[in-house]
Amino acid sequence: MSENESLAERLRALEKEVADIKRRLEPAQTTEKWLDEVCGSMKRFPEFDEVVRLGQEFRRAQKDPGA
């Protein structure tokens, strides 16, 4: 393999990496109704109800630390 071929391969690899980095850095496409896409997305997990209960318990404890 000649030096030029090696250089060409390295250049192709760098161009591929730069394209991948640019693709990852592009701002995420968000919709105006992003909340609609997120709401309920965790309900299929069995732990969801327990997480909700613990969150409510935590918030109640924060409101009334003496209770």
PyMOL Python script that loads the backbone (N, CA, C, O; Angstrom):
from pymol import cmd

cmd.read_pdbstr("""\
ATOM      1  N   MET A   1       0.859  -1.181   0.000  1.00  0.00           N
ATOM      2  CA  MET A   1       0.000   0.000   0.000  1.00  0.00           C
ATOM      3  C   MET A   1       0.896   1.231   0.000  1.00  0.00           C
ATOM      4  O   MET A   1       1.832   1.342   0.791  1.00  0.00           O
ATOM      5  N   SER A   2       0.594   2.128  -0.881  1.00  0.00           N
ATOM      6  CA  SER A   2       1.419   3.337  -0.962  1.00  0.00           C
ATOM      7  C   SER A   2       0.989   4.342   0.096  1.00  0.00           C
ATOM      8  O   SER A   2      -0.067   4.226   0.718  1.00  0.00           O
ATOM      9  N   GLU A   3       1.845   5.321   0.269  1.00  0.00           N
ATOM     10  CA  GLU A   3       1.540   6.358   1.260  1.00  0.00           C
ATOM     11  C   GLU A   3       0.278   7.112   0.894  1.00  0.00           C
ATOM     12  O   GLU A   3      -0.501   7.484   1.771  1.00  0.00           O
ATOM     13  N   ASN A   4       0.068   7.343  -0.403  1.00  0.00           N
ATOM     14  CA  ASN A   4      -1.140   8.061  -0.847  1.00  0.00           C
ATOM     15  C   ASN A   4      -2.405   7.261  -0.559  1.00  0.00           C
ATOM     16  O   ASN A   4      -3.426   7.831  -0.172  1.00  0.00           O
ATOM     17  N   GLU A   5      -2.343   5.929  -0.749  1.00  0.00           N
ATOM     18  CA  GLU A   5      -3.509   5.103  -0.463  1.00  0.00           C
ATOM     19  C   GLU A   5      -3.816   5.120   1.033  1.00  0.00           C
ATOM     20  O   GLU A   5      -4.978   5.204   1.431  1.00  0.00           O
ATOM     21  N   SER A   6      -2.794   5.043   1.842  1.00  0.00           N
ATOM     22  CA  SER A   6      -2.979   5.086   3.289  1.00  0.00           C
ATOM     23  C   SER A   6      -3.583   6.418   3.717  1.00  0.00           C
ATOM     24  O   SER A   6      -4.481   6.464   4.558  1.00  0.00           O
ATOM     25  N   LEU A   7      -3.085   7.485   3.137  1.00  0.00           N
ATOM     26  CA  LEU A   7      -3.597   8.817   3.438  1.00  0.00           C
ATOM     27  C   LEU A   7      -5.055   8.940   3.003  1.00  0.00           C
ATOM     28  O   LEU A   7      -5.867   9.535   3.711  1.00  0.00           O
ATOM     29  N   ALA A   8      -5.386   8.382   1.845  1.00  0.00           N
ATOM     30  CA  ALA A   8      -6.764   8.439   1.354  1.00  0.00           C
ATOM     31  C   ALA A   8      -7.698   7.668   2.288  1.00  0.00           C
ATOM     32  O   ALA A   8      -8.811   8.117   2.560  1.00  0.00           O
ATOM     33  N   GLU A   9      -7.251   6.510   2.778  1.00  0.00           N
ATOM     34  CA  GLU A   9      -8.068   5.736   3.717  1.00  0.00           C
ATOM     35  C   GLU A   9      -8.289   6.502   5.014  1.00  0.00           C
ATOM     36  O   GLU A   9      -9.401   6.529   5.542  1.00  0.00           O
ATOM     37  N   ARG A  10      -7.250   7.113   5.518  1.00  0.00           N
ATOM     38  CA  ARG A  10      -7.364   7.880   6.753  1.00  0.00           C
ATOM     39  C   ARG A  10      -8.313   9.064   6.564  1.00  0.00           C
ATOM     40  O   ARG A  10      -9.108   9.384   7.448  1.00  0.00           O
ATOM     41  N   LEU A  11      -8.216   9.712   5.391  1.00  0.00           N
ATOM     42  CA  LEU A  11      -9.098  10.842   5.103  1.00  0.00           C
ATOM     43  C   LEU A  11     -10.554  10.386   5.050  1.00  0.00           C
ATOM     44  O   LEU A  11     -11.432  11.062   5.585  1.00  0.00           O
ATOM     45  N   ARG A  12     -10.819   9.239   4.406  1.00  0.00           N
ATOM     46  CA  ARG A  12     -12.192   8.716   4.345  1.00  0.00           C
ATOM     47  C   ARG A  12     -12.711   8.413   5.749  1.00  0.00           C
ATOM     48  O   ARG A  12     -13.862   8.713   6.064  1.00  0.00           O
ATOM     49  N   ALA A  13     -11.866   7.821   6.589  1.00  0.00           N
ATOM     50  CA  ALA A  13     -12.271   7.503   7.962  1.00  0.00           C
ATOM     51  C   ALA A  13     -12.586   8.781   8.731  1.00  0.00           C
ATOM     52  O   ALA A  13     -13.571   8.840   9.466  1.00  0.00           O
ATOM     53  N   LEU A  14     -11.751   9.803   8.563  1.00  0.00           N
ATOM     54  CA  LEU A  14     -11.998  11.076   9.251  1.00  0.00           C
ATOM     55  C   LEU A  14     -13.285  11.730   8.762  1.00  0.00           C
ATOM     56  O   LEU A  14     -14.054  12.262   9.563  1.00  0.00           O
ATOM     57  N   GLU A  15     -13.521  11.694   7.470  1.00  0.00           N
ATOM     58  CA  GLU A  15     -14.745  12.291   6.924  1.00  0.00           C
ATOM     59  C   GLU A  15     -15.978  11.577   7.480  1.00  0.00           C
ATOM     60  O   GLU A  15     -16.984  12.213   7.794  1.00  0.00           O
ATOM     61  N   LYS A  16     -15.888  10.248   7.597  1.00  0.00           N
ATOM     62  CA  LYS A  16     -17.004   9.487   8.151  1.00  0.00           C
ATOM     63  C   LYS A  16     -17.244   9.876   9.613  1.00  0.00           C
ATOM     64  O   LYS A  16     -18.388  10.071  10.025  1.00  0.00           O
ATOM     65  N   GLU A  17     -16.179   9.988  10.385  1.00  0.00           N
ATOM     66  CA  GLU A  17     -16.300  10.372  11.789  1.00  0.00           C
ATOM     67  C   GLU A  17     -16.882  11.771  11.949  1.00  0.00           C
ATOM     68  O   GLU A  17     -17.734  11.991  12.810  1.00  0.00           O
ATOM     69  N   VAL A  18     -16.436  12.713  11.133  1.00  0.00           N
ATOM     70  CA  VAL A  18     -16.942  14.085  11.206  1.00  0.00           C
ATOM     71  C   VAL A  18     -18.434  14.106  10.863  1.00  0.00           C
ATOM     72  O   VAL A  18     -19.215  14.799  11.515  1.00  0.00           O
ATOM     73  N   ALA A  19     -18.822  13.344   9.840  1.00  0.00           N
ATOM     74  CA  ALA A  19     -20.239  13.285   9.468  1.00  0.00           C
ATOM     75  C   ALA A  19     -21.066  12.712  10.619  1.00  0.00           C
ATOM     76  O   ALA A  19     -22.167  13.191  10.894  1.00  0.00           O
ATOM     77  N   ASP A  20     -20.538  11.689  11.289  1.00  0.00           N
ATOM     78  CA  ASP A  20     -21.246  11.086  12.416  1.00  0.00           C
ATOM     79  C   ASP A  20     -21.373  12.081  13.568  1.00  0.00           C
ATOM     80  O   ASP A  20     -22.434  12.180  14.185  1.00  0.00           O
ATOM     81  N   ILE A  21     -20.316  12.809  13.857  1.00  0.00           N
ATOM     82  CA  ILE A  21     -20.350  13.806  14.935  1.00  0.00           C
ATOM     83  C   ILE A  21     -21.351  14.912  14.607  1.00  0.00           C
ATOM     84  O   ILE A  21     -22.121  15.328  15.472  1.00  0.00           O
ATOM     85  N   LYS A  22     -21.344  15.388  13.367  1.00  0.00           N
ATOM     86  CA  LYS A  22     -22.301  16.428  12.964  1.00  0.00           C
ATOM     87  C   LYS A  22     -23.731  15.940  13.128  1.00  0.00           C
ATOM     88  O   LYS A  22     -24.599  16.673  13.601  1.00  0.00           O
ATOM     89  N   ARG A  23     -23.967  14.690  12.729  1.00  0.00           N
ATOM     90  CA  ARG A  23     -25.319  14.128  12.832  1.00  0.00           C
ATOM     91  C   ARG A  23     -25.765  14.085  14.288  1.00  0.00           C
ATOM     92  O   ARG A  23     -26.917  14.395  14.592  1.00  0.00           O
ATOM     93  N   ARG A  24     -24.871  13.707  15.184  1.00  0.00           N
ATOM     94  CA  ARG A  24     -25.214  13.625  16.606  1.00  0.00           C
ATOM     95  C   ARG A  24     -25.411  14.995  17.238  1.00  0.00           C
ATOM     96  O   ARG A  24     -26.169  15.129  18.199  1.00  0.00           O
ATOM     97  N   LEU A  25     -24.746  16.000  16.719  1.00  0.00           N
ATOM     98  CA  LEU A  25     -24.840  17.330  17.312  1.00  0.00           C
ATOM     99  C   LEU A  25     -26.013  18.149  16.800  1.00  0.00           C
ATOM    100  O   LEU A  25     -26.307  19.215  17.342  1.00  0.00           O
ATOM    101  N   GLU A  26     -26.688  17.664  15.760  1.00  0.00           N
ATOM    102  CA  GLU A  26     -27.843  18.393  15.248  1.00  0.00           C
ATOM    103  C   GLU A  26     -28.899  18.472  16.343  1.00  0.00           C
ATOM    104  O   GLU A  26     -29.095  17.514  17.091  1.00  0.00           O
ATOM    105  N   PRO A  27     -29.576  19.606  16.437  1.00  0.00           N
ATOM    106  CA  PRO A  27     -30.605  19.718  17.477  1.00  0.00           C
ATOM    107  C   PRO A  27     -31.675  18.650  17.285  1.00  0.00           C
ATOM    108  O   PRO A  27     -32.077  18.339  16.164  1.00  0.00           O
ATOM    109  N   ALA A  28     -32.113  18.110  18.384  1.00  0.00           N
ATOM    110  CA  ALA A  28     -33.143  17.071  18.337  1.00  0.00           C
ATOM    111  C   ALA A  28     -34.427  17.652  17.772  1.00  0.00           C
ATOM    112  O   ALA A  28     -34.798  18.786  18.074  1.00  0.00           O
ATOM    113  N   GLN A  29     -35.085  16.875  16.964  1.00  0.00           N
ATOM    114  CA  GLN A  29     -36.359  17.305  16.398  1.00  0.00           C
ATOM    115  C   GLN A  29     -37.430  17.152  17.474  1.00  0.00           C
ATOM    116  O   GLN A  29     -37.727  16.038  17.906  1.00  0.00           O
ATOM    117  N   THR A  30     -37.998  18.250  17.895  1.00  0.00           N
ATOM    118  CA  THR A  30     -39.043  18.190  18.909  1.00  0.00           C
ATOM    119  C   THR A  30     -40.344  18.695  18.321  1.00  0.00           C
ATOM    120  O   THR A  30     -40.362  19.565  17.450  1.00  0.00           O
ATOM    121  N   THR A  31     -41.413  18.139  18.808  1.00  0.00           N
ATOM    122  CA  THR A  31     -42.720  18.609  18.374  1.00  0.00           C
ATOM    123  C   THR A  31     -43.249  19.550  19.448  1.00  0.00           C
ATOM    124  O   THR A  31     -42.766  19.557  20.580  1.00  0.00           O
ATOM    125  N   GLU A  32     -44.227  20.327  19.082  1.00  0.00           N
ATOM    126  CA  GLU A  32     -44.820  21.249  20.047  1.00  0.00           C
ATOM    127  C   GLU A  32     -45.567  20.479  21.128  1.00  0.00           C
ATOM    128  O   GLU A  32     -45.787  20.988  22.227  1.00  0.00           O
ATOM    129  N   LYS A  33     -45.952  19.260  20.811  1.00  0.00           N
ATOM    130  CA  LYS A  33     -46.713  18.461  21.774  1.00  0.00           C
ATOM    131  C   LYS A  33     -45.814  17.386  22.381  1.00  0.00           C
ATOM    132  O   LYS A  33     -46.221  16.232  22.518  1.00  0.00           O
ATOM    133  N   TRP A  34     -44.598  17.767  22.740  1.00  0.00           N
ATOM    134  CA  TRP A  34     -43.651  16.800  23.291  1.00  0.00           C
ATOM    135  C   TRP A  34     -44.174  16.168  24.577  1.00  0.00           C
ATOM    136  O   TRP A  34     -43.891  15.004  24.864  1.00  0.00           O
ATOM    137  N   LEU A  35     -44.931  16.934  25.343  1.00  0.00           N
ATOM    138  CA  LEU A  35     -45.450  16.405  26.597  1.00  0.00           C
ATOM    139  C   LEU A  35     -46.428  15.259  26.325  1.00  0.00           C
ATOM    140  O   LEU A  35     -46.468  14.279  27.069  1.00  0.00           O
ATOM    141  N   ASP A  36     -47.213  15.391  25.257  1.00  0.00           N
ATOM    142  CA  ASP A  36     -48.146  14.327  24.895  1.00  0.00           C
ATOM    143  C   ASP A  36     -47.397  13.034  24.567  1.00  0.00           C
ATOM    144  O   ASP A  36     -47.899  11.941  24.830  1.00  0.00           O
ATOM    145  N   GLU A  37     -46.203  13.158  23.997  1.00  0.00           N
ATOM    146  CA  GLU A  37     -45.418  11.980  23.648  1.00  0.00           C
ATOM    147  C   GLU A  37     -44.815  11.325  24.890  1.00  0.00           C
ATOM    148  O   GLU A  37     -44.580  10.117  24.907  1.00  0.00           O
ATOM    149  N   VAL A  38     -44.565  12.127  25.929  1.00  0.00           N
ATOM    150  CA  VAL A  38     -43.914  11.614  27.136  1.00  0.00           C
ATOM    151  C   VAL A  38     -44.926  11.080  28.138  1.00  0.00           C
ATOM    152  O   VAL A  38     -44.687  10.055  28.777  1.00  0.00           O
ATOM    153  N   CYS A  39     -46.049  11.766  28.277  1.00  0.00           N
ATOM    154  CA  CYS A  39     -47.052  11.371  29.271  1.00  0.00           C
ATOM    155  C   CYS A  39     -47.507   9.929  29.046  1.00  0.00           C
ATOM    156  O   CYS A  39     -47.889   9.539  27.943  1.00  0.00           O
ATOM    157  N   GLY A  40     -47.454   9.171  30.104  1.00  0.00           N
ATOM    158  CA  GLY A  40     -47.917   7.789  30.037  1.00  0.00           C
ATOM    159  C   GLY A  40     -46.914   6.809  29.461  1.00  0.00           C
ATOM    160  O   GLY A  40     -47.202   5.615  29.373  1.00  0.00           O
ATOM    161  N   SER A  41     -45.751   7.284  29.069  1.00  0.00           N
ATOM    162  CA  SER A  41     -44.796   6.397  28.414  1.00  0.00           C
ATOM    163  C   SER A  41     -44.198   5.366  29.365  1.00  0.00           C
ATOM    164  O   SER A  41     -43.624   4.377  28.909  1.00  0.00           O
ATOM    165  N   MET A  42     -44.318   5.573  30.666  1.00  0.00           N
ATOM    166  CA  MET A  42     -43.740   4.640  31.631  1.00  0.00           C
ATOM    167  C   MET A  42     -44.790   3.713  32.253  1.00  0.00           C
ATOM    168  O   MET A  42     -44.445   2.834  33.043  1.00  0.00           O
ATOM    169  N   LYS A  43     -46.042   3.899  31.913  1.00  0.00           N
ATOM    170  CA  LYS A  43     -47.110   3.115  32.552  1.00  0.00           C
ATOM    171  C   LYS A  43     -46.996   1.624  32.281  1.00  0.00           C
ATOM    172  O   LYS A  43     -47.533   0.822  33.045  1.00  0.00           O
ATOM    173  N   ARG A  44     -46.319   1.236  31.228  1.00  0.00           N
ATOM    174  CA  ARG A  44     -46.222  -0.191  30.914  1.00  0.00           C
ATOM    175  C   ARG A  44     -45.238  -0.914  31.826  1.00  0.00           C
ATOM    176  O   ARG A  44     -45.176  -2.143  31.823  1.00  0.00           O
ATOM    177  N   PHE A  45     -44.471  -0.158  32.604  1.00  0.00           N
ATOM    178  CA  PHE A  45     -43.508  -0.772  33.517  1.00  0.00           C
ATOM    179  C   PHE A  45     -44.193  -1.077  34.841  1.00  0.00           C
ATOM    180  O   PHE A  45     -44.909  -0.227  35.371  1.00  0.00           O
ATOM    181  N   PRO A  46     -43.989  -2.271  35.387  1.00  0.00           N
ATOM    182  CA  PRO A  46     -44.672  -2.651  36.632  1.00  0.00           C
ATOM    183  C   PRO A  46     -44.299  -1.761  37.811  1.00  0.00           C
ATOM    184  O   PRO A  46     -45.084  -1.636  38.752  1.00  0.00           O
ATOM    185  N   GLU A  47     -43.143  -1.151  37.785  1.00  0.00           N
ATOM    186  CA  GLU A  47     -42.699  -0.311  38.902  1.00  0.00           C
ATOM    187  C   GLU A  47     -43.325   1.085  38.892  1.00  0.00           C
ATOM    188  O   GLU A  47     -43.138   1.850  39.838  1.00  0.00           O
ATOM    189  N   PHE A  48     -44.051   1.416  37.853  1.00  0.00           N
ATOM    190  CA  PHE A  48     -44.585   2.771  37.682  1.00  0.00           C
ATOM    191  C   PHE A  48     -45.438   3.208  38.868  1.00  0.00           C
ATOM    192  O   PHE A  48     -45.242   4.298  39.407  1.00  0.00           O
ATOM    193  N   ASP A  49     -46.375   2.370  39.273  1.00  0.00           N
ATOM    194  CA  ASP A  49     -47.276   2.735  40.376  1.00  0.00           C
ATOM    195  C   ASP A  49     -46.504   2.984  41.673  1.00  0.00           C
ATOM    196  O   ASP A  49     -46.831   3.892  42.436  1.00  0.00           O
ATOM    197  N   GLU A  50     -45.477   2.168  41.912  1.00  0.00           N
ATOM    198  CA  GLU A  50     -44.669   2.343  43.120  1.00  0.00           C
ATOM    199  C   GLU A  50     -43.894   3.653  43.055  1.00  0.00           C
ATOM    200  O   GLU A  50     -43.771   4.348  44.064  1.00  0.00           O
ATOM    201  N   VAL A  51     -43.375   3.996  41.891  1.00  0.00           N
ATOM    202  CA  VAL A  51     -42.649   5.259  41.735  1.00  0.00           C
ATOM    203  C   VAL A  51     -43.580   6.440  41.995  1.00  0.00           C
ATOM    204  O   VAL A  51     -43.196   7.399  42.664  1.00  0.00           O
ATOM    205  N   VAL A  52     -44.793   6.375  41.471  1.00  0.00           N
ATOM    206  CA  VAL A  52     -45.770   7.445  41.694  1.00  0.00           C
ATOM    207  C   VAL A  52     -46.091   7.561  43.175  1.00  0.00           C
ATOM    208  O   VAL A  52     -46.127   8.664  43.721  1.00  0.00           O
ATOM    209  N   ARG A  53     -46.323   6.426  43.828  1.00  0.00           N
ATOM    210  CA  ARG A  53     -46.635   6.437  45.263  1.00  0.00           C
ATOM    211  C   ARG A  53     -45.486   7.038  46.073  1.00  0.00           C
ATOM    212  O   ARG A  53     -45.713   7.862  46.959  1.00  0.00           O
ATOM    213  N   LEU A  54     -44.270   6.632  45.772  1.00  0.00           N
ATOM    214  CA  LEU A  54     -43.123   7.165  46.504  1.00  0.00           C
ATOM    215  C   LEU A  54     -42.942   8.663  46.250  1.00  0.00           C
ATOM    216  O   LEU A  54     -42.564   9.403  47.158  1.00  0.00           O
ATOM    217  N   GLY A  55     -43.206   9.107  45.039  1.00  0.00           N
ATOM    218  CA  GLY A  55     -43.116  10.535  44.732  1.00  0.00           C
ATOM    219  C   GLY A  55     -44.136  11.340  45.518  1.00  0.00           C
ATOM    220  O   GLY A  55     -43.824  12.410  46.040  1.00  0.00           O
ATOM    221  N   GLN A  56     -45.356  10.825  45.601  1.00  0.00           N
ATOM    222  CA  GLN A  56     -46.396  11.510  46.369  1.00  0.00           C
ATOM    223  C   GLN A  56     -46.031  11.554  47.854  1.00  0.00           C
ATOM    224  O   GLN A  56     -46.211  12.572  48.523  1.00  0.00           O
ATOM    225  N   GLU A  57     -45.518  10.437  48.349  1.00  0.00           N
ATOM    226  CA  GLU A  57     -45.109  10.371  49.749  1.00  0.00           C
ATOM    227  C   GLU A  57     -44.000  11.382  50.033  1.00  0.00           C
ATOM    228  O   GLU A  57     -44.021  12.059  51.061  1.00  0.00           O
ATOM    229  N   PHE A  58     -43.056  11.479  49.142  1.00  0.00           N
ATOM    230  CA  PHE A  58     -41.946  12.418  49.296  1.00  0.00           C
ATOM    231  C   PHE A  58     -42.458  13.861  49.306  1.00  0.00           C
ATOM    232  O   PHE A  58     -42.054  14.660  50.150  1.00  0.00           O
ATOM    233  N   ARG A  59     -43.350  14.193  48.363  1.00  0.00           N
ATOM    234  CA  ARG A  59     -43.880  15.566  48.301  1.00  0.00           C
ATOM    235  C   ARG A  59     -44.676  15.913  49.556  1.00  0.00           C
ATOM    236  O   ARG A  59     -44.585  17.036  50.054  1.00  0.00           O
ATOM    237  N   ARG A  60     -45.459  14.957  50.075  1.00  0.00           N
ATOM    238  CA  ARG A  60     -46.195  15.212  51.307  1.00  0.00           C
ATOM    239  C   ARG A  60     -45.240  15.472  52.469  1.00  0.00           C
ATOM    240  O   ARG A  60     -45.491  16.351  53.294  1.00  0.00           O
ATOM    241  N   ALA A  61     -44.164  14.726  52.536  1.00  0.00           N
ATOM    242  CA  ALA A  61     -43.192  14.894  53.616  1.00  0.00           C
ATOM    243  C   ALA A  61     -42.489  16.261  53.517  1.00  0.00           C
ATOM    244  O   ALA A  61     -42.127  16.843  54.540  1.00  0.00           O
ATOM    245  N   GLN A  62     -42.301  16.762  52.318  1.00  0.00           N
ATOM    246  CA  GLN A  62     -41.668  18.061  52.121  1.00  0.00           C
ATOM    247  C   GLN A  62     -42.585  19.196  52.559  1.00  0.00           C
ATOM    248  O   GLN A  62     -42.112  20.221  53.049  1.00  0.00           O
ATOM    249  N   LYS A  63     -43.897  19.019  52.385  1.00  0.00           N
ATOM    250  CA  LYS A  63     -44.860  20.054  52.758  1.00  0.00           C
ATOM    251  C   LYS A  63     -45.015  20.137  54.267  1.00  0.00           C
ATOM    252  O   LYS A  63     -45.189  21.227  54.814  1.00  0.00           O
ATOM    253  N   ASP A  64     -44.954  19.002  54.943  1.00  0.00           N
ATOM    254  CA  ASP A  64     -45.177  18.953  56.385  1.00  0.00           C
ATOM    255  C   ASP A  64     -44.059  18.131  57.038  1.00  0.00           C
ATOM    256  O   ASP A  64     -44.249  16.952  57.337  1.00  0.00           O
ATOM    257  N   PRO A  65     -42.887  18.755  57.260  1.00  0.00           N
ATOM    258  CA  PRO A  65     -41.767  17.999  57.790  1.00  0.00           C
ATOM    259  C   PRO A  65     -41.999  17.430  59.187  1.00  0.00           C
ATOM    260  O   PRO A  65     -41.294  16.503  59.587  1.00  0.00           O
ATOM    261  N   GLY A  66     -42.961  17.955  59.941  1.00  0.00           N
ATOM    262  CA  GLY A  66     -43.217  17.476  61.289  1.00  0.00           C
ATOM    263  C   GLY A  66     -44.128  16.272  61.330  1.00  0.00           C
ATOM    264  O   GLY A  66     -44.309  15.680  62.394  1.00  0.00           O
ATOM    265  N   ALA A  67     -44.706  15.891  60.211  1.00  0.00           N
ATOM    266  CA  ALA A  67     -45.667  14.781  60.202  1.00  0.00           C
ATOM    267  C   ALA A  67     -45.002  13.433  60.193  1.00  0.00           C
ATOM    268  O   ALA A  67     -45.685  12.408  60.185  1.00  0.00           O
TER     269      ALA A  67
END
""", "prot")
cmd.dss("prot")
cmd.show_as("cartoon", "prot")
cmd.util.cbc("prot")
cmd.orient("prot")
